[in-house]
Amino acid sequence: MVVPIRSCCLLFNLRQGTMLMAVVELILSAICLFLLLLASGHAQEMAAMLEADIAESQRLPVDDETGIVLYHNNESQLHKAQHLAFVMIIALYTGIAMVTIHLISCVLLLYGSIMQIRQFLLPWISIVLISLVVSFTGLLVCMILGYGTQSALIISSLAIQIRFCLWLVVFSFYRQIYEEQAASCAVLAQQDMMSIKAGYMYPMALDGKPSNV
């Protein structure tokens, strides 16, 4: 398989483009992780306040004739808010886990691009490829079902295309490293074959010195 592209945006080579991409995404992922951690802390505080309010609202009057607790509309709203806060906390923790995984892959991408170790590029390539497939599937579903405005769909499709181009740069750099390593291995194998042939032409004696035969 040949390298799909040979440069990044016609300005940088594949290694420079991969390093630049890794640095930018590393900074953005760190900022996003910081904001998600702040949001999760705030959501936990809100959930604790809602639990305290619900505990206080448990002291409700009871109907003397039926013995049924008289619930107020305020308590039902508190339960709905508590459920919403619980869902938000789960969503935030899921986002934190995903951003953390992406942050680690960006660190590996930066190290792999600097040291030219193609195995360290695979986590980022795999994660971004999965996100591209999920995003493209979601975009198709929205287009088929008619969800979202036309401008939102156009912006989403452009974002997916840009993301695919960036992924293609990293994948091309991965293939370039692979081809360079394969070429160097082929040269070494050819040199070994030449050495073996030269050894056959000049047979060695038992003491390691060329024989007179």
N, C-alpha and C positions, 0 to 999 in steps of 0.2 A: 504494500500500500504506500503510495507516494504522499508527500506532505501536501495538505490541501492548499495552504497559503504560505508565502515566504516572508511577509512583513506585516506589521501592525499599523494600520491606518496610513500606510505609505510613508511613515515618518520614522518608525522604530523597527528594529529587527525583532524577531520573535522573543528572544530572551529579554530584551529591554521592555517590550510590551507586557510580557508576563510579570516581570518585576514591578512595573508601574501599576498594573492591575491589582497585584497582590497587596501593595502598600495602600492603595485607595480603598479597597474592600476591607482591609484590616482596620483602617481608621473608622470607616462607616459602621462596621460590625461592632467595634468597641463602643462607639457612641450609642448605637441602637441597644446594645446590651445594658449600658448604664441607664438609659431611659426606661427600659423594661423593668430593671431592678427597682428604680424609684417608683414606678407605677404599681408594681406588685406590693411594695411596702405600704403605699397609700391605700391600696385595695384591702389589705389585711387590716389596717386601722379602721376602715369603714365597716368591714365585716364584724370586727369586735364591737364597734359602737352599735351596730344593728342588733347584735346578740344581747347587748346590755339593755337596749330599748325594748326588745321582745320579752326579756326576763321581767322588766318592770311592768309591762302591759299584761303579764299573766294574772295579776291581781285584779280580776274583773268581777263585777257583780253577778250573782247567780239568781235566777228566777226562783222565788220561793215555792211556787206552785208546781213547776215542771222540773226544777233542779238542773236546768240547762244553763251553761255558761253563756253569757251574753257577749258575743264578740263585736267589737267595734270595727268600723271601716279602716281605722288607723292601723289596727293589728294586721289585717289582711294586706295592707300596703307594705307593712314592715316585712312580712313573710315574702312577698314578691321581690322586695328590694334585697333581702337576704339571698334569695335564690339567684338573682341577677349578679350579686357580688360574688357568689360561689362560682358561677359560670365564668365571670371575668377573671377570677383568680386562676382557674384551670387554664383558660386561654393564655394568660400571661406566663404561666409556668411552661406551657407548651412552646410559646414564642421564645422564652429564655433558653430552653433546651435546644431549639433549632438554631438560634443565633450563636449559641456557644459552640455547637458542632461546626457551623460555618466559619466561626472565628478560628477554630483549631485548623480547619482545612486551609484557611488563608495563611496561617503561620507556616504550615507545611509547604504551601505553594511558594511562598517567598523563599524559604530555605532551599527547596528543590530547584527553583530557578537560579538562585545564586550559585549553588554547588553543582548544578546541572545533573541532578539525580532524578530520573524520570519517575521512579516509584513514589516519590513524595508529591507528584502532581496528580496522581490518581484519585485521592479523596476529593479534591476540589472538582475535578472533571466529573466524577460520579454524582456528587451532590448537585452541581449545577445542571447536569443533564436530567436528573430526576425532577428538579424544579421546573425545567423547561417543558418536560412532558406533562407535568401536572398543570402548569399555567396554560399551555396550548389546549389541553383537554377542557379546562374550565372555560377558556375563551370560546371554543367550539360549542359547548353546551349553552353558554349565554347567547351566542348568535342564533342557535337553532330555536331556543325557547323564547327569544326576543327580550331577554333581560338586559338592562343597561341602555344608556343612550348611545347614539352613534359616535359621538366624540369620545366617550369613554372606551368604546370598543377599538376605535382607531388608535388611541394612545396606548392601550394595552397591547395591541398587535405590534406597534412600533417598539415598545419596550421589550417584547419577546424577541423581535428581530435583532435589536442591539445586543441583547444578552446572548443570543446565539452567535453573533459575530465575535464577541469577547471569548465565548467558550471555544470557538473555532481557532482563535489565536493560541490559546493554551494547549489545545489538542494538537495543533500543528507543531508547536514547540516540543511536545512530548514525542511526536513522530520523528522530528528532526534529531533529537537526542538518541532515539532508538536506531535510526539509520546511521548516525555517526558511530555508535558503539558497534553496530553490526559490521560496518566497513572496517573498523579497527580490528575486530576479531577476525575478519576475513584476511586482512593483511598479515596478522600474526600467524594464522593457520597456513598461509602461503609460505611465509618465512620458515615455519617448522617443516613443511614439506620439502622446501629447498635444502634445509639442513640435513634432513633424512636422506635425500638423494645424494647430497655431497658425502655423507657418511658411508653410503653404499659404494660410492666410487672410490673412496679411500678407506678400506676396511681397517678396523682397529685390532691390534693384538691384545692378548690377555692382560698385558701390563698397562694398557691404556695408551700405548704409543703406536703410531702407524707402522704397519708391517711392511716388510720388504717385498712381499709377493705382488 
